Structure formats: structure tokens, C-alpha cells
Amino acid sequence: MKAIVIEQYGDVDQLIEKEFPEPVIKENQVLIEMHATSINPIDWKIRAGYMKDYMPVEFPLILGWDAAGVVVEVGTKVTNFKVGDEVFARPATENGTYAEYVAVDENLVALKPTNISFEEAASVPLAGLTAWQCLVDFGSVKEGDTVLIHAGSGGVGSLGIQIAKSLGAHVLSTASGKNEAFLKSLGVDTFINYETTDFTDVAKDVDLVVDTMGGEILEKSLSVVKKGGKLVSIAGQPNQEAARANGITAESLWLKPNGKQLAELGALLESGEVKTHIGHTFSLTEEGLREAHALSATHHAKGKIVIKVK
């Protein structure tokens, strides 16, 4: 099978095409013939070596965390899926998705909603599950809560806004001015243009902050959370001393793959309460992946960057 791999850390030129044997599935796995995958910031952060102290890897490495395709083989102990099922998944870390086939544990797979394409489905797993676990598992967001989501035009942000609205929250979100209409179309109640406005002047006493930026944004976000509120970051470690001093629960979240939660997200996609937003599509080629990584690293991609495999 064709796959795009890296054989050492470095710039986008390290993404090269290689031939690999198809994965051999275990008894609890399904083999997915890939139709689409997508790009997440962690992809190029790993490629560039930024994560090597936290996530040691073995080369050659197939990157990619999102899978959408058709089941072509099932393990002997698989009970919930059959050959021919259209599915999507966030595979385990050892199974990269920049490839024509991927083996995935059954419990990490969900049926693809019938009303969305493979490309749309591929844009959801990592970003959608991250948003879900920030809002539902950690945030326990309920009707009437006020939620601030940073970088609302990105993958996690755009899905997070819609999940928060489906839970009945009042949502504030930051983005550049050009994305105001986009965020309001997602349901944002209060749009904050970070180019002209300091979010701390607008957001006050919020129940939950979802930080996707880290750094100074993360530090300043502690000041807008009400006492007893929560802050979750996917881009840095919150200052625990400052959080405790303000009576805030603050944590850094690392996504845990979960097929059941992905199926719940699938139900929201099926009902139309959550919609995917694909900003750019590239091919499963060296050139396509290099362009996709370069675009993701600008932090200015609107919606998700998808790789069409088939």
C-alpha cells in the first residue's frame, strides 16, 4: 500500500511516499480501506521534532490521526462491524492514517453518518473528540453555562462551538475579523476579534474556558473564569498555583480515543446539530502532504484540512 512517511525529524521535505505491506489485523481489529484523513497541528509538530521529549517515535513513521473509509476485513472477535461498513475512527497512536489502509481496534470505530461524505467524516475524530472531552467530560457543560472557546475558526474550536451550543451554553469565541461571519454561522453568541479587542475586556465570569493556543492566551484566560469555574488547555500546562488562588479547576487535556463518544458525535452530525467545515483538500501525495503541513503550520487555516485518499 502507498503511505506518506517521515524517516527523520525536519521540515516538510521529510514527507516522502513509500510502499508498505497492508496491515495485518488482530482479532479485535478491523481493516479500513481509507477514503480520507485530515491534518491536525500535532502532525507537523511531531514531524518537526517539537514533541520528541513527550512522544518518542520510531522511524519510518506514518503520521495521521483521523480515519474514514470502508471496512474490508474484520478480526475473529469483532462483533459490531462487518465488511462493507462505512466508518470513521481515531486510531491508536501506532497506526498512522496517511496511508491506503489502517488497522483499528473495534472499540475506537464508529459508523459514518449517512448524510456526510468520507472527507467530512475524516475531519471529525481527533478535533471532535478533543472538543467533546473538553466540554462534556471535563467541563460538564450544561444549559445556561457561559463558555469561552479560543480560536473558534480552527478544527477543535469550530466543532467545540457547535457541541457547546447543542448543550445549551452561551458561547464566546475569539478569531480574526475575517472569520466573524463564519463563527456566527456556527452559533457563537459573542464574537471577539483578537486583532482589535483584548478578550479579557469582553469575557467575564465564564464557567469554562477551552484554550487551544497556550502561552500568553492561556495565562490571561485564568482571569476571566469565575470562582468555581474551569479551564482546560490542549496547548499548554495551566498555572496550578494561580488557578487554586482563583478557586478554579484547571487541567491540560490529552485526547483519549473513544468509539462510543465518536458515535455520539456522529448522532449530532446526523441530526445536523453539528456540521463539519472543510477549508482545504489535498491528495495523498508527497506534494499534497507537504502543502497541507505548511498551511496548518500558519495557524490561519479556516476549518479542517482534509487529505483525499480514494
C-alpha positions as CSV (number, residue, x, y, z in Angstrom):
1,M,0.0,0.0,0.0
2,K,1.0,3.6,-0.5
3,A,1.8,5.7,2.6
4,I,3.4,9.1,3.2
5,V,6.0,8.8,6.0
6,I,8.9,10.6,7.7
7,E,12.2,8.9,8.2
8,Q,13.7,11.7,10.4
9,Y,12.6,14.9,12.0
10,G,12.7,18.0,9.9
11,D,10.8,20.3,7.5
12,V,8.0,19.4,5.1
13,D,10.5,17.9,2.7
14,Q,10.8,14.9,5.1
15,L,7.3,13.8,4.0
16,I,8.0,11.1,1.4
17,E,6.0,8.4,-0.3
18,K,6.8,4.7,0.4
19,E,5.3,1.3,-0.2
20,F,4.3,-0.8,2.8
21,P,2.6,-4.1,3.2
22,E,-1.1,-3.8,4.2
23,P,-1.5,-4.0,8.0
24,V,-2.2,-7.4,9.5
25,I,-5.2,-7.1,11.8
26,K,-5.5,-8.5,15.3
27,E,-8.6,-10.5,16.4
28,N,-10.2,-7.3,17.9
29,Q,-9.5,-5.0,14.9
30,V,-11.0,-4.0,11.6
31,L,-9.0,-3.2,8.4
32,I,-10.2,0.1,6.9
33,E,-9.7,0.9,3.3
34,M,-9.0,4.6,3.7
35,H,-11.0,7.2,1.7
36,A,-9.9,10.3,3.6
37,T,-7.8,11.5,6.5
38,S,-7.1,15.0,7.8
39,I,-4.4,17.2,9.2
40,N,-4.0,18.3,12.8
41,P,-1.4,20.6,14.3
42,I,0.1,17.7,16.2
43,D,1.1,16.2,12.8
44,W,3.6,18.9,11.9
45,K,4.7,19.4,15.5
46,I,5.8,15.7,15.6
47,R,7.4,16.0,12.1
48,A,9.4,19.0,13.1
49,G,10.6,17.3,16.3
50,Y,8.7,19.6,18.8
51,M,7.1,16.6,20.5
52,K,10.1,14.3,20.8
53,D,10.6,14.8,24.5
54,Y,6.9,13.8,25.1
55,M,6.3,11.4,22.3
56,P,9.3,9.3,21.2
57,V,8.7,7.7,17.9
58,E,10.3,5.0,15.7
59,F,11.1,5.8,12.0
60,P,9.9,5.4,9.4
61,L,6.7,6.9,10.9
62,I,3.3,7.2,9.2
63,L,1.6,10.3,10.7
64,G,-2.1,11.0,10.8
65,W,-4.8,10.5,13.4
66,D,-8.1,10.6,11.5
67,A,-9.6,7.7,9.5
68,A,-12.7,7.5,7.3
69,G,-13.3,4.6,4.9
70,V,-14.8,1.2,4.3
71,V,-14.2,-1.9,6.4
72,V,-12.6,-4.6,4.2
73,E,-11.7,-7.2,6.8
74,V,-12.8,-7.9,10.4
75,G,-11.0,-9.8,13.2
76,T,-12.3,-13.0,14.6
77,K,-13.6,-11.4,17.8
78,V,-15.1,-8.3,16.2
79,T,-18.9,-8.2,16.7
80,N,-20.1,-4.6,15.9
81,F,-18.8,-4.2,12.4
82,K,-18.8,-6.1,9.1
83,V,-17.1,-5.9,5.7
84,G,-18.6,-3.1,3.7
85,D,-19.5,-0.8,6.7
86,E,-18.6,2.8,6.1
87,V,-16.8,4.0,9.3
88,F,-14.7,6.7,10.9
89,A,-12.2,6.5,13.7
90,R,-9.4,8.0,15.7
91,P,-6.9,5.0,15.6
92,A,-4.4,4.2,18.3
93,T,-1.2,6.1,18.2
94,E,0.9,3.4,16.5
95,N,-1.4,3.3,13.4
96,G,-0.9,6.4,11.2
97,T,-3.5,7.3,8.7
98,Y,-1.5,8.9,5.8
99,A,-2.0,5.5,4.1
100,E,-4.3,3.5,1.9
101,Y,-5.2,1.0,4.7
102,V,-5.2,1.2,8.5
103,A,-5.9,-1.4,11.2
104,V,-8.1,0.0,14.1
105,D,-9.3,-1.5,17.3
106,E,-13.1,-2.2,17.2
107,N,-13.8,0.0,20.2
108,L,-12.3,3.0,18.6
109,V,-14.5,2.8,15.5
110,A,-18.0,4.3,14.8
111,L,-20.3,4.1,11.8
112,K,-20.0,7.0,9.5
113,P,-23.2,9.2,9.5
114,T,-25.0,8.5,6.2
115,N,-25.5,12.2,5.4
116,I,-21.9,13.2,5.3
117,S,-19.0,12.4,2.9
118,F,-15.9,10.5,3.8
119,E,-14.0,13.8,3.6
120,E,-16.3,15.4,6.1
121,A,-16.2,12.3,8.4
122,A,-12.4,12.4,8.3
123,S,-12.3,15.9,9.6
124,V,-14.1,15.0,12.8
125,P,-12.4,12.3,15.0
126,L,-9.4,14.0,16.6
127,A,-10.7,17.5,16.7
128,G,-14.3,16.4,17.6
129,L,-13.3,14.1,20.3
130,T,-10.9,16.7,21.8
131,A,-13.7,19.3,21.9
132,W,-16.1,16.7,23.3
133,Q,-13.8,15.7,26.1
134,C,-13.0,19.3,26.9
135,L,-16.7,20.3,27.1
136,V,-18.5,17.2,28.2
137,D,-16.1,15.1,30.2
138,F,-14.0,17.9,31.8
139,G,-16.3,20.9,31.5
140,S,-19.6,19.1,32.3
141,V,-21.2,21.9,30.3
142,K,-24.9,22.4,30.9
143,E,-27.7,24.6,29.7
144,G,-27.1,28.2,30.7
145,D,-23.3,27.9,31.2
146,T,-21.0,30.5,29.6
147,V,-18.1,29.1,27.6
148,L,-15.2,30.9,26.0
149,I,-13.5,28.9,23.2
150,H,-10.3,30.3,21.8
151,A,-9.5,30.2,18.0
152,G,-13.1,29.3,17.0
153,S,-12.3,29.0,13.3
154,G,-9.9,26.1,13.8
155,G,-10.8,22.4,13.9
156,V,-11.3,22.0,17.6
157,G,-12.8,25.4,18.0
158,S,-15.4,25.1,15.2
159,L,-16.6,21.8,16.4
160,G,-16.4,22.9,20.1
161,I,-18.7,25.9,19.4
162,Q,-21.4,23.6,18.0
163,I,-21.1,21.0,20.7
164,A,-21.4,23.7,23.3
165,K,-24.4,25.2,21.6
166,S,-26.0,21.7,21.5
167,L,-25.6,21.6,25.3
168,G,-27.4,24.9,25.7
169,A,-24.4,27.1,26.5
170,H,-23.8,30.8,25.8
171,V,-20.6,30.8,23.7
172,L,-17.9,33.4,23.3
173,S,-15.1,32.8,20.8
174,T,-12.0,34.5,19.5
175,A,-10.9,34.7,15.9
176,S,-9.7,37.2,13.3
177,G,-12.2,39.7,11.9
178,K,-12.4,37.9,8.6
179,N,-13.9,34.9,10.4
180,E,-16.7,36.7,12.2
181,A,-19.5,35.6,9.9
182,F,-18.2,32.0,9.9
183,L,-18.2,31.9,13.7
184,K,-21.7,33.4,14.0
185,S,-22.9,30.9,11.5
186,L,-21.7,28.2,13.9
187,G,-23.8,29.7,16.7
188,V,-21.4,32.0,18.5
189,D,-23.2,34.4,20.7
190,T,-20.4,36.8,21.4
191,F,-17.6,37.1,18.7
192,I,-14.3,38.6,19.9
193,N,-11.9,39.9,17.2
194,Y,-8.5,39.3,18.7
195,E,-6.9,41.7,16.2
196,T,-8.8,44.7,17.7
197,T,-10.0,43.5,21.1
198,D,-8.4,42.0,24.2
199,F,-10.7,39.1,25.2
200,T,-10.3,39.9,28.9
201,D,-12.2,43.1,28.2
202,V,-15.2,41.1,27.0
203,A,-15.2,37.8,28.7
204,K,-16.1,37.9,32.4
205,D,-17.0,35.3,35.0
206,V,-17.2,32.4,32.5
207,D,-17.9,28.9,33.6
208,L,-15.4,27.2,31.2
209,V,-12.5,28.3,29.0
210,V,-11.3,26.0,26.3
211,D,-7.8,27.1,25.4
212,T,-6.3,26.0,22.1
213,M,-3.4,28.5,22.0
214,G,-1.3,28.1,25.1
215,G,1.3,30.8,26.1
216,E,0.1,34.2,27.0
217,I,-3.5,33.4,26.0
218,L,-3.6,30.5,28.5
219,E,-2.1,32.7,31.2
220,K,-4.6,35.5,30.7
221,S,-7.5,33.1,30.4
222,L,-7.4,32.3,34.1
223,S,-8.5,35.9,34.9
224,V,-11.9,35.5,33.1
225,V,-13.1,32.3,34.8
226,K,-15.5,32.7,37.7
227,K,-14.7,31.3,41.1
228,G,-15.6,27.6,41.0
229,G,-15.3,27.6,37.2
230,K,-13.0,25.6,35.0
231,L,-10.2,26.0,32.4
232,V,-8.9,23.3,30.1
233,S,-6.0,23.7,27.7
234,I,-4.9,21.5,24.8
235,A,-1.9,23.6,24.1
236,G,-0.1,24.1,27.4
237,Q,0.0,23.4,31.2
238,P,-2.1,25.8,33.2
239,N,-0.5,27.6,36.2
240,Q,-1.9,25.5,39.0
241,E,-0.9,27.9,41.8
242,A,-2.8,30.8,40.0
243,A,-5.8,28.5,39.4
244,R,-6.0,27.5,43.0
245,A,-5.7,31.1,44.1
246,N,-8.7,32.0,42.0
247,G,-10.7,28.9,43.0
248,I,-10.5,27.5,39.5
249,T,-10.1,23.9,38.4
250,A,-7.6,23.9,35.5
251,E,-6.2,21.0,33.6
252,S,-4.3,20.1,30.4
253,L,-6.2,17.6,28.3
254,W,-4.7,14.9,26.1
255,L,-7.3,13.2,23.9
256,K,-8.3,9.5,24.6
257,P,-9.6,7.7,21.5
258,N,-13.2,6.6,22.1
259,G,-15.5,4.9,19.6
260,K,-18.6,5.4,21.8
261,Q,-18.1,9.1,22.1
262,L,-17.4,9.3,18.3
263,A,-20.8,7.6,17.8
264,E,-22.4,10.2,19.9
265,L,-20.7,12.9,17.8
266,G,-22.0,11.0,14.8
267,A,-25.5,11.3,16.0
268,L,-25.1,15.2,16.3
269,L,-23.7,15.2,12.7
270,E,-26.6,13.0,11.5
271,S,-29.2,15.4,13.1
272,G,-27.5,18.4,11.7
273,E,-26.8,20.0,15.1
274,V,-23.1,19.8,14.3
275,K,-21.7,20.4,10.8
276,T,-18.2,19.9,9.5
277,H,-16.3,22.7,7.8
278,I,-13.6,21.7,5.3
279,G,-11.4,24.6,4.3
280,H,-8.9,22.8,2.1
281,T,-8.4,19.4,0.4
282,F,-5.2,17.9,-0.7
283,S,-4.2,14.5,-2.2
284,L,-2.3,11.6,-0.6
285,T,1.0,12.5,-2.3
286,E,4.3,13.9,-1.2
287,E,3.3,17.3,-2.6
288,G,-0.2,17.2,-1.1
289,L,1.0,16.4,2.4
290,R,3.8,19.0,2.2
291,E,1.4,21.7,1.2
292,A,-1.1,20.6,3.9
293,H,1.5,20.7,6.6
294,A,2.8,24.1,5.6
295,L,-0.8,25.5,5.6
296,S,-1.6,24.0,9.0
297,A,1.6,25.5,10.5
298,T,0.5,29.0,9.6
299,H,-2.4,28.7,12.1
300,H,-4.6,30.5,9.6
301,A,-6.5,27.6,8.0
302,K,-10.2,28.1,8.2
303,G,-12.0,24.8,9.1
304,K,-10.3,21.5,8.6
305,I,-7.5,20.5,6.1
306,V,-8.5,17.1,4.6
307,I,-6.5,14.6,2.6
308,K,-8.4,12.7,0.0
309,V,-7.1,9.1,-0.3
310,K,-9.6,7.5,-2.6
